[in-house]
Every structure is written in structure tokens, then in C-alpha cells.
Amino acid sequence: MNLILPAMALFLGASVLLTTGCHTPRPAQPVTVHGQEAGITLTEANADASIAVQRGETIVVRLVENGGSTGYRWEDRTSGAGALAKAGGPRISLAEASDGVVGAPGALTQTYVARQPGNQEIEWARIPAGREAAEETVKFRVLVK
């Protein structure tokens, strides 16, 4: 009986090594945002960045959103049609907020598709409640090849 338990532990350990060592991971699934496969994601940390993309690639702008609780809102001030086209409207997700936490941040996302060669600037302005003037702006310069 004393020899059975160590032998059984050795057998179980070897079978775990064999099964985990032979495991082939599944390939990562592409991330989809607004029905488009996400290419490059830009955040406030990338403000004033210059990026180059290929025609057909997507750019997702993702900004911290507190509008539902603080009254601040993001406004898209990207100039009209050019090298980029919007893929749908902006979406606000409060998924990052913990249950029951008032004022916890969420995220605003807007997807753009590089539609033709050229330069275009993406600009978003954070506007306090009851005001029209921006408190802060976030800009990204995009070159579509």
C-alpha cells in the first residue's frame, strides 16, 4: 500500500506533463470593433502622434469617458471627408466601471477606415458640462499610403 500512492502520483504527474506538453494553442482571434477588424488603437496617451497606415486598415480611437456622471463629453472635431471614413458612430461603454461605483470611467470608441491615400488629422475635444469651449483636445495625424 505504501508503494502504490507514490507510484500513482508519479503516473499522474507524467500524464499531466505529456498532455500539457503536447497542447497546441489555438490562434488568436482578430479583435472586432464596430463590425470592423481593429488595426491600430489610439488613446489619450498617443496624443499628437503621427501614424502611417495602409488603405483599408482601421484605426480605433479609444478615450476615457465620464460623461454620464461628471458632465464632460467628447466631441469629434475631425475635419470632413478625406483619407479616413468613420465606421459607424461613437460608442460609449461603461464596462470598465465596477458595479455600484458612481463616476467610474468607461470608454468612448470611434472607428475610422483608411479609404484613400492622403493625410488627415483626427481631433477630439473634451468639453465640460454647460460649455462649448474645449478644456482639452487630443489630435492624431494619419498618413494613408
MARMI-631505 format. One record per residue: x, y, z of N, C-alpha, C in turn; residue in three letters; residue number from 1. Coordinates in pm, 1 decimal. Layout:
! residues N
R/X/Y/Z/X/Y/Z/X/Y/Z/ALA/NUM
...
***
This chain:
! residues 145
R/82.6/-119.7/0.0/0.0/0.0/0.0/86.4/125.2/0.0/MET/1
R/199.9/119.3/72.5/287.3/235.8/78.5/350.6/266.9/-55.5/ASN/2
R/369.7/170.3/-139.6/430.3/192.1/-270.0/328.7/233.7/-375.8/LEU/3
R/204.8/204.8/-353.3/101.1/236.0/-452.4/81.0/386.5/-465.6/ILE/4
R/72.8/458.9/-354.7/48.7/603.3/-360.4/161.0/678.2/-432.3/LEU/5
R/291.0/654.0/-399.2/395.9/724.4/-475.2/395.5/687.3/-622.7/PRO/6
R/368.8/561.8/-655.2/365.4/520.5/-795.6/250.8/588.2/-868.6/ALA/7
R/136.3/600.4/-800.2/19.8/665.0/-861.0/47.6/813.4/-883.1/MET/8
R/113.4/879.0/-787.6/147.4/1020.8/-801.8/243.2/1040.7/-918.5/ALA/9
R/339.8/951.7/-933.4/434.4/959.2/-1043.8/363.0/942.8/-1178.2/LEU/10
R/269.4/848.5/-1185.8/191.8/825.6/-1307.9/108.8/948.6/-1343.1/PHE/11
R/40.3/1007.4/-1242.7/-43.0/1125.9/-1268.4/42.8/1243.9/-1312.1/LEU/12
R/157.0/1261.3/-1248.3/246.3/1370.6/-1285.6/295.7/1355.9/-1427.9/GLY/13
R/333.0/1235.4/-1467.6/380.9/1210.9/-1603.9/271.1/1234.2/-1706.0/ALA/14
R/148.5/1192.9/-1674.7/39.3/1213.4/-1770.5/6.1/1361.1/-1785.3/SER/15
R/17.6/1440.2/-1676.0/-5.4/1584.7/-1685.2/101.1/1647.5/-1774.4/VAL/16
R/227.3/1609.5/-1756.5/334.7/1662.3/-1840.4/314.3/1627.7/-1986.9/LEU/17
R/273.4/1505.7/-2013.6/252.5/1464.4/-2151.7/138.3/1540.3/-2216.2/LEU/18
R/27.7/1556.3/-2145.8/-87.4/1622.5/-2207.6/-64.8/1771.9/-2221.1/THR/19
R/1.4/1835.0/-2121.6/24.1/1979.3/-2134.1/135.4/2008.7/-2232.4/THR/20
R/234.6/1919.2/-2242.2/344.1/1940.3/-2336.3/300.5/1925.6/-2480.6/GLY/21
R/196.5/1851.4/-2507.4/150.0/1827.8/-2644.4/38.9/1922.8/-2685.9/CYS/22
R/1.2/2012.7/-2598.3/-109.5/2103.6/-2627.7/-68.1/2205.1/-2734.0/HIS/23
R/-148.6/2217.7/-2836.8/-126.3/2316.8/-2941.1/-222.5/2432.6/-2918.6/THR/24
R/-170.5/2553.8/-2888.4/-260.2/2666.2/-2862.4/-337.0/2705.9/-2987.6/PRO/25
R/-460.4/2750.7/-2966.5/-541.6/2799.6/-3078.5/-490.1/2936.4/-3122.0/ARG/26
R/-495.8/2967.7/-3249.0/-451.4/3100.5/-3292.9/-544.1/3208.0/-3237.0/PRO/27
R/-487.4/3324.8/-3209.9/-566.2/3436.1/-3156.7/-669.6/3480.4/-3258.5/ALA/28
R/-786.5/3514.5/-3210.8/-892.4/3565.7/-3297.3/-873.2/3715.6/-3315.0/GLN/29
R/-896.6/3769.8/-3433.2/-882.5/3914.1/-3450.9/-986.8/3988.2/-3368.7/PRO/30
R/-949.3/4104.9/-3319.4/-1040.2/4187.5/-3241.4/-1131.9/4261.7/-3338.3/VAL/31
R/-1262.1/4264.3/-3309.6/-1357.6/4333.8/-3394.5/-1419.9/4448.5/-3316.0/THR/32
R/-1417.8/4568.0/-3373.1/-1477.6/4686.5/-3312.3/-1567.9/4749.1/-3416.2/VAL/33
R/-1691.6/4775.4/-3380.1/-1790.0/4835.4/-3472.1/-1802.3/4754.6/-3600.5/HIS/34
R/-1789.7/4624.6/-3590.0/-1804.9/4539.3/-3707.0/-1683.1/4537.1/-3797.7/GLY/35
R/-1575.8/4604.9/-3759.1/-1453.3/4608.9/-3837.9/-1341.0/4543.6/-3757.9/GLN/36
R/-1250.5/4477.0/-3826.4/-1133.8/4422.6/-3758.5/-1042.8/4538.7/-3719.6/GLU/37
R/-1010.1/4547.1/-3591.5/-930.9/4658.3/-3541.5/-786.1/4647.1/-3585.9/ALA/38
R/-731.4/4756.4/-3634.1/-592.0/4761.4/-3675.1/-509.4/4828.3/-3567.2/GLY/39
R/-515.3/4959.6/-3560.0/-437.7/5039.1/-3465.5/-533.7/5104.3/-3368.1/ILE/40
R/-500.7/5098.6/-3239.6/-581.1/5165.7/-3137.8/-502.5/5283.4/-3083.4/THR/41
R/-565.6/5400.5/-3081.8/-503.6/5522.4/-3030.3/-578.6/5566.8/-2905.9/LEU/42
R/-505.0/5610.8/-2804.6/-564.1/5660.1/-2680.3/-508.3/5798.4/-2649.6/THR/43
R/-552.2/5856.0/-2538.3/-501.3/5986.3/-2496.9/-349.4/5983.5/-2479.0/GLU/44
R/-295.5/5869.1/-2443.6/-150.3/5855.6/-2426.3/-76.0/5875.2/-2558.9/ALA/45
R/-145.4/5858.8/-2671.5/-84.1/5875.0/-2803.4/-109.0/6013.0/-2862.7/ASN/46
R/-159.9/6107.8/-2782.4/-193.1/6240.9/-2833.9/-74.6/6299.9/-2909.2/ALA/47
R/-102.9/6365.8/-3018.1/-5.2/6429.9/-3106.1/82.1/6330.3/-3181.4/ASP/48
R/43.1/6204.8/-3183.4/119.5/6103.6/-3257.2/93.7/6116.6/-3406.4/ALA/49
R/191.7/6077.2/-3483.8/178.6/6065.8/-3628.7/189.6/5918.0/-3662.4/SER/50
R/93.0/5867.3/-3738.5/96.3/5725.6/-3775.2/75.1/5711.7/-3924.9/ILE/51
R/124.9/5601.5/-3977.6/104.7/5569.1/-4119.0/31.4/5436.2/-4126.3/ALA/52
R/-69.7/5429.7/-4212.2/-147.7/5307.5/-4229.8/-164.8/5280.7/-4379.0/VAL/53
R/-200.9/5159.0/-4408.9/-230.3/5120.3/-4546.7/-379.1/5140.5/-4574.1/GLN/54
R/-412.7/5161.8/-4697.5/-553.1/5173.5/-4737.1/-627.4/5047.1/-4693.0/ARG/55
R/-745.2/5064.7/-4632.2/-825.6/4952.6/-4585.3/-805.0/4919.1/-4437.6/GLY/56
R/-696.0/4966.5/-4377.3/-673.4/4940.9/-4235.5/-769.7/5023.5/-4150.8/GLU/57
R/-790.1/4978.7/-4027.8/-877.8/5052.5/-3936.9/-797.0/5114.6/-3824.7/THR/58
R/-849.7/5225.5/-3776.5/-792.9/5296.4/-3662.2/-905.3/5312.4/-3562.2/ILE/59
R/-881.6/5269.9/-3438.8/-980.3/5284.8/-3332.7/-928.5/5389.1/-3234.9/VAL/60
R/-1006.3/5494.4/-3214.4/-974.0/5594.0/-3112.8/-1051.8/5554.1/-2988.4/VAL/61
R/-979.8/5540.0/-2877.0/-1041.3/5495.7/-2750.9/-1004.9/5596.7/-2643.5/ARG/62
R/-1107.5/5666.2/-2591.1/-1087.1/5772.3/-2493.3/-1164.1/5742.3/-2364.4/LEU/63
R/-1106.6/5783.6/-2250.5/-1173.5/5765.8/-2121.9/-1298.2/5852.6/-2121.0/VAL/64
R/-1410.8/5794.0/-2080.1/-1541.4/5861.1/-2084.1/-1602.2/5867.0/-1944.9/GLU/65
R/-1636.8/5988.4/-1901.1/-1706.0/6007.5/-1772.6/-1834.5/6086.7/-1789.5/ASN/66
R/-1880.2/6106.8/-1911.1/-1993.1/6194.6/-1939.1/-2118.9/6167.5/-1859.7/GLY/67
R/-2148.8/6041.9/-1831.8/-2271.4/6009.9/-1759.7/-2271.6/6058.1/-1616.4/GLY/68
R/-2154.2/6082.4/-1558.7/-2151.5/6121.0/-1417.7/-2091.4/6259.3/-1394.8/SER/69
R/-1995.2/6300.1/-1474.0/-1929.3/6428.4/-1450.0/-1979.4/6538.6/-1541.9/THR/70
R/-2048.4/6502.1/-1647.8/-2098.3/6601.0/-1740.9/-2002.1/6635.1/-1852.9/GLY/71
R/-1877.8/6589.9/-1843.4/-1784.0/6611.4/-1952.8/-1824.7/6522.6/-2069.6/TYR/72
R/-1799.0/6570.2/-2190.9/-1830.2/6489.2/-2308.2/-1719.5/6506.1/-2410.5/ARG/73
R/-1701.1/6405.0/-2493.1/-1606.5/6412.0/-2603.9/-1682.4/6450.8/-2729.4/TRP/74
R/-1624.6/6538.3/-2809.1/-1683.9/6581.4/-2935.1/-1582.5/6558.2/-3046.1/GLU/75
R/-1624.7/6490.7/-3151.7/-1537.7/6462.8/-3266.0/-1527.6/6588.6/-3350.9/ASP/76
R/-1408.1/6641.9/-3361.4/-1385.3/6761.8/-3442.2/-1297.0/6731.4/-3563.4/ARG/77
R/-1298.0/6605.1/-3603.6/-1221.4/6563.6/-3720.8/-1280.0/6632.5/-3842.9/THR/78
R/-1192.5/6692.2/-3924.3/-1240.7/6761.9/-4043.4/-1306.6/6663.4/-4138.5/SER/79
R/-1393.8/6713.1/-4223.6/-1476.7/6634.0/-4314.7/-1410.3/6517.0/-4384.4/GLY/80
R/-1471.0/6472.1/-4491.8/-1424.7/6354.7/-4565.8/-1284.5/6379.4/-4620.2/ALA/81
R/-1206.6/6276.9/-4615.4/-1070.3/6285.0/-4665.1/-1014.9/6144.8/-4679.4/GLY/82
R/-898.4/6125.4/-4623.7/-832.7/5995.5/-4632.7/-901.4/5891.5/-4544.3/ALA/83
R/-973.8/5936.6/-4442.6/-1039.9/5846.4/-4347.5/-1191.1/5857.6/-4357.2/LEU/84
R/-1259.6/5749.7/-4325.2/-1406.0/5749.2/-4316.2/-1443.8/5685.8/-4183.6/ALA/85
R/-1546.7/5740.1/-4119.6/-1594.8/5681.7/-3993.9/-1668.0/5551.5/-4023.2/LYS/86
R/-1646.7/5453.0/-3938.0/-1720.0/5326.1/-3946.9/-1820.9/5327.2/-3832.7/ALA/87
R/-1939.0/5379.2/-3858.7/-2040.1/5391.4/-3753.7/-2014.4/5514.1/-3668.8/GLY/88
R/-2097.1/5527.2/-3566.7/-2083.8/5640.2/-3475.7/-2003.6/5601.2/-3353.2/GLY/89
R/-1974.9/5700.1/-3267.8/-1901.0/5668.0/-3146.2/-1984.7/5581.9/-3051.9/PRO/90
R/-1916.5/5494.6/-2979.0/-1984.8/5408.3/-2881.8/-1926.6/5433.0/-2744.2/ARG/91
R/-2013.8/5433.0/-2645.8/-1969.7/5452.6/-2508.2/-1995.9/5324.1/-2432.0/ILE/92
R/-1892.6/5276.9/-2364.8/-1902.3/5154.5/-2286.8/-1865.3/5184.6/-2143.1/SER/93
R/-1951.2/5145.6/-2053.4/-1920.4/5161.0/-1911.5/-1877.3/5028.0/-1853.0/LEU/94
R/-1835.0/4937.1/-1937.7/-1796.9/4802.3/-1895.5/-1680.8/4802.7/-1798.3/ALA/95
R/-1597.5/4904.9/-1801.8/-1483.1/4910.0/-1712.2/-1523.0/4951.7/-1571.6/GLU/96
R/-1640.2/5011.4/-1557.3/-1683.4/5058.4/-1426.6/-1725.5/4941.6/-1339.1/ALA/97
R/-1690.0/4949.1/-1212.4/-1731.5/4846.5/-1117.2/-1877.7/4867.5/-1082.2/SER/98
R/-1949.0/4760.1/-1054.7/-2089.6/4770.4/-1018.1/-2106.2/4860.5/-896.9/ASP/99
R/-2198.4/4954.7/-907.0/-2232.2/5040.5/-795.0/-2137.4/5156.0/-771.7/GLY/100
R/-2038.2/5175.5/-856.9/-1942.8/5283.8/-837.5/-1987.4/5402.6/-922.3/VAL/101
R/-2028.5/5511.0/-855.0/-2073.5/5630.2/-925.4/-1951.8/5707.5/-974.3/VAL/102
R/-1954.8/5750.6/-1099.6/-1846.7/5830.7/-1155.1/-1729.5/5750.7/-1207.2/GLY/103
R/-1737.8/5619.0/-1205.7/-1627.5/5537.2/-1256.7/-1618.5/5553.6/-1408.1/ALA/104
R/-1497.6/5557.6/-1463.0/-1482.7/5581.2/-1606.7/-1520.5/5462.7/-1692.8/PRO/105
R/-1560.3/5494.6/-1812.2/-1585.5/5395.2/-1916.2/-1496.4/5431.0/-2033.6/GLY/106
R/-1539.4/5395.8/-2153.4/-1458.7/5426.9/-2271.4/-1548.2/5467.2/-2387.3/ALA/107
R/-1502.7/5565.4/-2463.5/-1566.2/5604.5/-2587.7/-1476.4/5549.6/-2698.3/LEU/108
R/-1535.7/5482.2/-2795.6/-1457.8/5432.7/-2909.0/-1520.3/5481.0/-3039.3/THR/109
R/-1433.3/5518.5/-3131.6/-1475.6/5555.6/-3266.0/-1378.2/5488.9/-3362.4/GLN/110
R/-1432.9/5421.3/-3461.2/-1350.3/5351.9/-3560.1/-1348.4/5431.3/-3690.2/THR/111
R/-1229.1/5441.1/-3747.9/-1208.9/5505.7/-3877.4/-1147.3/5402.6/-3971.5/TYR/112
R/-1180.6/5411.4/-4099.1/-1123.1/5322.9/-4200.4/-1043.1/5408.7/-4297.2/VAL/113
R/-919.3/5366.3/-4324.3/-834.1/5435.9/-4420.6/-887.7/5405.0/-4560.1/ALA/114
R/-948.7/5504.2/-4626.0/-1018.3/5476.3/-4751.4/-943.5/5519.0/-4876.3/ARG/115
R/-854.6/5618.0/-4864.5/-779.7/5661.2/-4982.1/-648.6/5725.1/-4937.8/GLN/116
R/-546.9/5724.0/-5024.6/-418.7/5783.1/-4987.9/-433.6/5932.3/-4955.4/PRO/117
R/-358.0/5976.4/-4856.6/-359.1/6116.8/-4818.5/-332.1/6134.1/-4670.3/GLY/118
R/-338.0/6259.3/-4626.9/-317.7/6295.7/-4486.3/-448.0/6344.0/-4426.7/ASN/119
R/-471.5/6309.8/-4302.0/-587.5/6361.5/-4231.6/-556.4/6362.8/-4082.8/GLN/120
R/-613.0/6461.0/-4015.0/-594.6/6471.1/-3870.9/-724.7/6432.0/-3801.2/GLU/121
R/-713.1/6344.5/-3701.8/-826.8/6308.8/-3616.8/-817.1/6398.1/-3494.1/ILE/122
R/-927.8/6464.5/-3459.2/-926.8/6552.7/-3342.0/-1052.6/6530.1/-3257.9/GLU/123
R/-1032.1/6512.3/-3129.2/-1141.1/6500.1/-3033.5/-1121.1/6604.7/-2925.6/TRP/124
R/-1231.0/6669.8/-2884.0/-1226.0/6773.4/-2780.2/-1307.4/6728.7/-2659.7/ALA/125
R/-1250.5/6747.3/-2540.1/-1323.1/6717.5/-2414.9/-1383.9/6849.0/-2366.6/ARG/126
R/-1516.8/6847.9/-2354.2/-1589.9/6970.2/-2323.0/-1661.0/6954.5/-2189.2/ILE/127
R/-1640.6/7050.5/-2096.5/-1710.8/7044.6/-1967.3/-1860.2/7070.4/-1984.4/PRO/128
R/-1937.8/7024.3/-1888.4/-2083.5/7042.8/-1890.1/-2118.7/7190.5/-1899.0/ALA/129
R/-2215.1/7220.8/-1985.8/-2265.6/7357.1/-1998.9/-2175.4/7452.5/-2074.5/GLY/130
R/-2070.2/7403.7/-2134.0/-1977.8/7490.2/-2207.2/-1963.0/7441.3/-2350.9/ARG/131
R/-1915.0/7529.7/-2435.9/-1888.2/7493.5/-2575.0/-1738.7/7484.3/-2602.2/GLU/132
R/-1659.1/7555.7/-2521.5/-1514.2/7556.7/-2541.6/-1452.6/7428.9/-2484.2/ALA/133
R/-1356.4/7378.3/-2555.8/-1289.7/7255.4/-2512.5/-1193.0/7284.0/-2398.3/ALA/134
R/-1190.6/7191.8/-2304.3/-1093.9/7200.2/-2195.6/-961.5/7137.1/-2239.4/GLU/135
R/-972.8/7039.3/-2326.8/-855.0/6968.2/-2375.7/-887.8/6911.6/-2513.4/GLU/136
R/-787.1/6900.3/-2598.0/-805.8/6835.2/-2728.0/-700.7/6726.1/-2744.0/THR/137
R/-738.5/6624.0/-2818.9/-649.7/6513.2/-2849.9/-645.8/6502.0/-3001.9/VAL/138
R/-524.8/6505.3/-3059.1/-509.3/6502.1/-3204.2/-415.7/6389.0/-3243.8/LYS/139
R/-445.3/6329.5/-3358.1/-361.3/6226.0/-3417.2/-348.0/6258.3/-3565.8/PHE/140
R/-225.5/6257.1/-3617.6/-202.5/6281.0/-3760.7/-187.1/6145.3/-3829.1/ARG/141
R/-264.2/6126.7/-3935.8/-267.3/5997.8/-4004.9/-226.3/6015.3/-4150.7/VAL/142
R/-133.4/5932.1/-4195.3/-94.5/5925.4/-4335.5/-142.7/5791.7/-4387.9/LEU/143
R/-229.5/5795.8/-4488.7/-277.1/5673.5/-4553.0/-194.7/5654.9/-4679.1/VAL/144
R/-129.1/5537.2/-4686.8/-43.1/5507.7/-4804.6/-121.9/5437.0/-4912.8/LYS/145
***
